[in-house]
Amino acid sequence: MRIGTYTVHPIETGRIALDGGAMFGVVPKNLWNKTNPSDDQNRISLAMRCLLLMADDGRKILFDNGLGHKYHDKFASIYRVDHSQFTLKNSLSQLGLTTDDITDMVLTHLHFDHAGGSTRTDAAGNVEPTFKNAKYYVQKKHFEYGLNASEKDRASFLKPDFMPLVETKKLNLVTNADSLFDNVSFFIAHGHSPYQQLPIISDGTTTLFFCGDLMPTKTHVSVPYVMAYDNQPLVTIDEKKKILSQAVAGKWTLFFEHDPETAIGTVIHDEKGYRFGEKIDF
């Protein structure tokens, strides 16, 4: 896919599984289980899909980076972590790239399944930045929140994922992300976690919205489908309506970070409300 001066690529980094009830909130299981079947522990399969922009000027901009590989066996069992088919390293290598080629690493937010790949463990057991030649970016107020997160979501912020970036002065705390890259603006969302920055890549003709955890799967396009993980679910509903109305009016495509089957697709609005339209191939 081409958008302006960018070639756009999905980057698959692995799979995890989270509780289906938590992923769909008040929606009954007999509804969401039709589209997102659960295992014997009520967990549904989720992608950890990132987005790479390869610019004509040589910049390589990556949005989110998955879980990484610093986890222990108990963590892997709880979340059914699976790197047997996809890893960040392998997905980049298919494009002839390594982590050293990434120039800009944009973090939508600091939850472990989005930012865990920011750091890695070296041969001596020390945690170091994964993308040694990249500048990392996150919203300043989100970073400040993550340092003292609420009891509800504190477990999603793992300091080894981001504090080494501070210690090595790799992390840039931004307040105006719209100034970072040509043809990339950001929707700042607060319902899931404060100051989640979600990119909108547009050249005026083609627009792609990176849904992040505002709409983690295509099933979440339906407005009432809101995660129990969200700090402010009613705010999420308002944010979804705002983005979805723009998406329909502007004929945007949506990029799904967590949908196990669909990377991008369209959205439809009719008498039943907003719903997923059709899958689009890159």
N, C-alpha and C positions, 0 to 999 in steps of 0.2 A: 504494500500500500504506500502511495505517495501522498503527502500533505505538504504543500509548499516546497521548501528546500529540504524536507526530511523524507527518508525512507523509514517506514514504521514496521517494527517487528515485535511479535509476542515472544516473551522469554519464559519458558516453563522451568520452574525451579524445584518442583516436587509436589507431593500430595500430603494432606493431613485429613483428619476426620474430627469433627466437632459435634456436640450434641444437637440433634435436630430440633428439639424443643427450644433450646437456647437460640438457635439460628433463625427460628420463625416466630418466636414470641407467643402471642395469643392465638395464632392460627392453629386450628386443630390438626393433629397428626394425620388424620385420615384424608386431609387435603394436601399437605406438603409432602407426604410420603409417596404420593403418586408421581411427583416429578423429581423428588430427591430421596430415593429409598434409603432406609437406615439399616445398620447392621444389628447384631444381637445386643449391642450396648447402646442402641438408639443414636449412634453416630452416623453422620452423612459424610460422603466423600467431598473434599474441597480441593481445588487447585490452589497453587501459590504462583500465579501468573503475573509477570512483570512486563513492562513496556519499554522498548528501546527505540530511541530516535537516532538515526544515523544521518547527520547533517552533511550537506554538500561541502561545507568548509572543514570537515574532519572531526567536528565534535561528536561525541557519542554520549547521549544523555539517557540514563536509566532511571526509571521510576519504580521504586521499591526493589527488594532483592530477596524476598522469601525468608525462610527460617534459618538458613545456614546449616552448619554441622557441629555446633558446640553442645548440642543436647546430650543428655545421658539416657540410659536404657529405660528408666522409669518414665521419663518425660515422653520418650518415643512411643512407649506402650499406651500411655494415657491418650495421646493425640493421634495414634496410629500413623506416625510419621513414615513416609514412604519415598525414598530416593532411588528406588530400583529402576525406574524408567526415566525420570527427569532430574537433572541437577542444573544449577546455574552455570557451572563450568562447561558442561556438555552442550547446553543450549547456546552459549556464546561461541563455543568452538565450531558449531555448525555454520556460523557466520564468519569464521576465520578470525575470531576475536578471543582475547583473554580478559580477565578482570583488570589487567594493567592498561587496557585500551580505553576503558571508561574514563571520560573526562569530567562528567557531572553525575552525581548520585543524589537524586531527589527522593526524599522520604515523605510519603503522604502523612504518616504518623509513626510512632515508635513502638507499636505492638509487635511482639516477637515474630509473628508470621509475616510481617511486612518489612521489618528492619533487622531481623536476626542475622541475615547474610552480610550486614555491614561490616562485621568483624569476623575474624577466624583465629584459630589457635595455631601457633607456629610449632616447630619441632621441639622446642624447649618447654612448651606448655603455656607460653605467654599469649595473651589476646592482643591482636593487632588489627589495624584497618585492612579490609579485604581489597579495596580499590585504592592502591597506593598512589596513583596519579590523579585521582578525582577529588573534586570539591564536593562535600556533602552539604545538603540543605534540608532544613526543617523549620517549621514555624517557631519563632522564639517563644511565643506564649504556650504552644503545645509542649515544647521542651521543658519549660518551667512547670507546667502541670505534671508532666511525667515524673519529675523529681519527687513530687509529693502527691501522687495520684490518690484517688479515693479508695476506700476499702473494697468497693465494688469491682474496680478494674486494676488494682495495684499489681496483681499477678501477671498482667499482660505486658508490663514494662520491666524488662530485664536489663539491668544496668551494664552488664558486659557487652550488650548489643550496641550501646551508644556512648558510654563514658570514655572508652579508649579513644573515641573520635574527638572528644573534648580535650583529653590529655595530650593528644598529638596535634591539636589545633587544626584538625581537618573539618570540623563541623561548623558550618555557617548558619547562624540563627537569623532568619529573615523575617521581615515584616511586610515587604512588598514583593511577593514572588513574581508578580506580573512583569517585573523589569528584568527577570533573569534571562529569558530566551525569546528570540523572535517567534511570533505566531503561537506562543504558548501563554495562556492566562490561567488563572486558578480560581476555583470555587472553594471558598473556605467554609467548611461544614463543622457543626458543633454537636449534633445529636448523638453520634456514636462516641466520639471523643473530642474534647475541645481543640479547635484549630486544626482539624484534618484538612490538608491542602490537596485538592483534586484537580489535576491538569485538564485543560480544554485546549486541544491542538486544532488550530483552524487556519486555513489560508483564504477564507472568505467563500470558498466553494464547497470544500469538504471539511467537516468538523467531527472530531472524535473526542468523546468524553470518557475519561478514566474514572470508573465508578467507585473504586476503592471499597471501603466498607459502608458507603452510603447505600449501595445496592450490590452486595457481594456476588449474587448470582442472578441469572435472568429471571428466576422465579420472584426475586425481590422487586422487580419492576412494578408489580401490583402494590399499590400504596399501603394497604394494611399489613403487608408482610414486612415486619420490622423486627430486628433482632432483640432478644432479651439482654444481649450484651450491651446495648446502647445505653448511655447514661441518661439521655433525654429522648425517649421514643417519640413524643409529640413534636419535638423539634425536628427529628429525622423525617417525620411525615411531611412537615411544612417544607423542608429542604428538598425532599423528593419531588413534591408537586412543582416547586419552582424550577428545578432542573428538567423535569420531564416535559413541562409545558414548553420550555425553550427547545428541547430536543425534537418534539413533534413539529413545532413551528419552523425550525431551521433544518429539519430532516437530518439531524445528527445521527451518528452511529455511537453505540455504547460499548465500552470495553469492560469486560467482567473479569475481575482479578481472581475470584474464587470459584466460578462456575466450572465444574469438572469437564464439561463437554463443549461449551461455547465460549469462544474468546470475544467475538464482537457480533452485534446484531442491531436491529432496528426496534423502535418502539411505536406502538399504535395507541391512539386514544379514540374510544367510541362510547356508546351508551353504557358499557360495562366499566368504563374507567380506563386507566392506563394498563397496558399489558405488553409483553414481549411480542415483537413482530416476527422477524425471520433471521436466521443465522446467516452471516456473511463470511466468506472465506477471505483470508488475507491474500 
